[in-house]
Amino acid sequence: MIYNGFASWVYYEEILGRGSRYAAFWWSPNSELIAFLRFDDSPVPKFPIYRSAGKHGELEWEHYPKAGDPLPNVKLGIASTETSEITWIDIDNNEEHMVAWPFWSADSKQLLFQWLNRDQDNLKIYSANSHNGDIKEIYNEKQKSWIEFFEDIYCFKNGNGFILRSDKSGWSHLYHYDYTGKLINRITGGSWAVTGISYVDETNKEIYFTGSKNKSTESHLYKSKLDGSGLKQITNEAGRHSVKVSPDGLYYYDRFSSITTPAVVNLYNGNGEENP
């Protein structure tokens, strides 16, 4: 069974997640190219699934890799919307590894994608040439336990690289790299965790993110300069804050709750001042 741009079961369930709804393709910012994954499930053993719906039910056979079974053969391609030609990225699709979560540079000239070995203790990021499929390794992370794919990488619109959130120090923190793989700076650090990137203000060189700096039982919105200076906590009430920042960074809504306060949603400006 061959799937183009439609995730095989194990990628849908374990890698891209159910929120993907099986989508395994990514448009370039200029809409001229589409990166997609091609799955060949033929090496993967089948597993019977009984469906009880209907008068008599039905038996479905799904390609389902158990521990030690072969994974699908996966290829990464880039399709041109103008010519319909496909450029295949130069990766070995017969090795037992996983390729997923590509992301485009803002100018659509580079496709960066992630490679993870089956033991899940070595993750690499490659830069791919969309014209000939050549690749260049720009990031390599190894850990003694396991590594997860980076799902919230931020690419600068001005071309100044990307920000990733890694726990390679033992705590999840933010790192700024350029597109050659050079570390520009570590934005956050310490014995606490950053839980997500909320907004990057490239003009003022600031980043908004969520984390648990003072108490692990709480979650707050913070901001700092991209060089790591000027760290400031924006939300105040003790508890958990789930934040969504507006596209221009001028406002955010905050879904807040605590052990004594039921969930409430409020609108604030970027400085944390409540708007009526």
N, C-alpha and C positions, 0 to 999 in steps of 0.2 A: 504494500500500500504506500503510495507516494502522496505527500501533502505539500503544497506550495503556499506559504503564507498562512497556513492553518495548522495550529500546533497539534502534534501527536499527543496522546493521552498523558504520558509521563511529563512532557514539557508543560502542558496545560495545568496539570495537577500539582507538580512539584517545583517548577521553575518560574514560569511566567505568571502563574496564579490564576484562580478562577475569575478574578476581575478582568483578565484579558479577554474573556469570552472566546478563547481559541485564536485570537488575532496574533499573528507572528510576522507582522510587517510594520515598517516605520517610514513615514514620509520624510523627505528632506525638507528643510525650512523653505526652500524656493519652489517646492512642489514639482521639481523636474525629475526627481529620482525616488525610487522606493527600495529600501533595503528589506529583504525578506529571508526567512529560513525555509529550507527545503528538507523535508523529513522522509527518510526511507525506513519504514517500520518492518521490512521483511526479515531482519535478523532477530527481531524481538518475539519471544514465545507468546502464544495466545493464552488467555485465561477466560473461562466461561462465567458469564454474568447472567443470572436469571432475573427477568423482569416480570413482575406479577400483574401488571396492568392488563386490562382486557379480559375477555372471556376465558382464554386458555393460557395467557401469558406468552412469553417468548424467551428464547435463549440467545444471548448475544456473545460473540467472541471478540474480546478486546486484546490488542497487543499490550501486554502488561509485564514489564521487566521486574522479576523478583530479584532478591539479593544475589549477585553473581551472574545474572543473565546479561546478554548483550543489550546495549542501548541502541536507539535508532541511529542510523547514519545521518548526519546533519551537514548541510552545506549552507553557506551564507552567500546570497547573491544581491546584486544591485541592478534593478530594472530601470531603463530609461522610459519615461512617459512619452517622449517624442518619437523615438525610433523603435521601441519595444525590445531593443537588444538587452541582453543580460550579461553582466560582468560577474564572474564567479570569483570569490575571494580565495586567496591561496592558503587554505587550511586543509589538513588531512582529515577527510570526513570518515575514515575507517578506524581512527583511534577512539578509544573509549574515554571521551571527554565530553564536556557540555559547552556549547557556544550560545550565548544569549545576551539580552539587554544591550544592543548597540545604541549608540547615540551620535547624532550629527553635530558637527561644528556649526556655528551660526551662519557661516557663509556657504554651507553645503558642500565644501570642498573636501572635507575629511569625514570618513565614517570610522568611528571608534567602536570596537566591540570587545566583549569580555569572554575569556576562555577559562574554564575551570576543570581541573582534573577530577576523575571519578572519586578519589579519596577526599576531595573537597578541602585540601589543605594548601593548594597552590592556585592563585588566581592571577591572570595576566590580562592586561589591556593592550590591544593592538590598534594601530592606525592603519587604515586600508586606503589604497589608491583606487578611486572609483572608476578609473579608466582602464587599468590593466590588472587589478586584483592583487598587486603586490602589498605585502604587509610589513609593518615595522613594530617591534615590541617597544612600548613606552612605559609600561608599569608592570612590576612583578612583586606580588605579595605572597609570603609563605607564613603559615602558622602551624603550631604543634597540634592544635585541636582541629578546627574547621573554619572555613571562610564562606560567607554568603555573597551572592552577587550584589553589586552596587546598583540600587534601583532608583536613587534620587540624585544622580550626578547632575550638577549645574554647569552648563556651557555658557561662557561669557559671550554676550552679543558683540562686544568689541574685539573678539578674537583672542582675548588674553587668557586662553587656556580653560581649565575647568576646576570645579571644586568637588571633591568626593568626601564621603563620610566613612571612615574606617576605624575598626577597633583593634588595629594591629599593636597599639600600645597597651592593650588591656582594657581601655576605655574608648568608647566611640567618640571620635573628634574629627574636626574639619581640616582638610589639607588642600592647598591651592597648587596646582601643577600647570605647566604650560604644555603645548601639544607635542613637544619633544620628550616629555616625561620628566623634565627638570622640576624639582620641588621649589616653588617660589617662596612659600612660607607655610608654617603650620598656624592656622587661625585660632584654634582652641587647644587647651591641654589641661591636665590635672586629673584628680581622682573623682571624676564625675562624667556623666554621659550626655552627649548631644543626641537627641532623638529624631531630629528632622530639620531640613532647610526650608524656611518659610518664604523668604524673599531676599533677593540680592539687588541692592541699589548701586549700580555700576557708576552712576554719576558722582555720588557722594562717597563711593568706596566703602559701603557698609553692608553688613549681612544680618538678617533677622533669622533666628533659629529657635527651636524648642529644646529644652533640656531639663536636667535635674541637678543643678549645681550645689544647692545647700542641703536638700533632703531628697533621698531617693523615692520617698512616698509622694512627692509633689512633682508637678510638671509646669514649667513657666516659659514665657516668651522672652528672649534676650536679643540684644543687638550688640555688634562690635564693629570696629573698623576691619577691613580685609587684611590688615597687617597684624591683627590680633589685639590691638590696643583698644582702650575705651569700652571694655565689656560692661554692659548695663542690663539689669533685669527690668523688663517692661511691665509685666503683670505683677500684682502685689498679693492678692488674697491667697492665704495658705490653702492649698488643694491642688486640683488638676485642671489645667487650662488646655483646651484643644482650640488651636488658633488657625484662622484662614486670613491671609493678608491680601488686600486688593492688588490688582496688577500694577498700579502706579505707586504702591507702598504708602499711600496717604492714610489708609484706614485698615482696620482689621476687626473681624468679629471674633468674640471669645466665648466659647462654650465652657462654662466653669461649673464645677461641683466639688463638694468636700464631704466629709463624714457628717457634717451638720447642715450642709446647704444642698438642697436639690438642684439639679441641673438648671442653669439659667444662661441665656445668650444675650450678650451686650455688644454694642458697637463702639469702637474707640478710634481716635486718630493715632498716627504713628508714634506719638510720644506717650501713649497710654492714657490720654485724657478722654473721659467718657463723653460721647456725643448724644445730645438729647434726641 
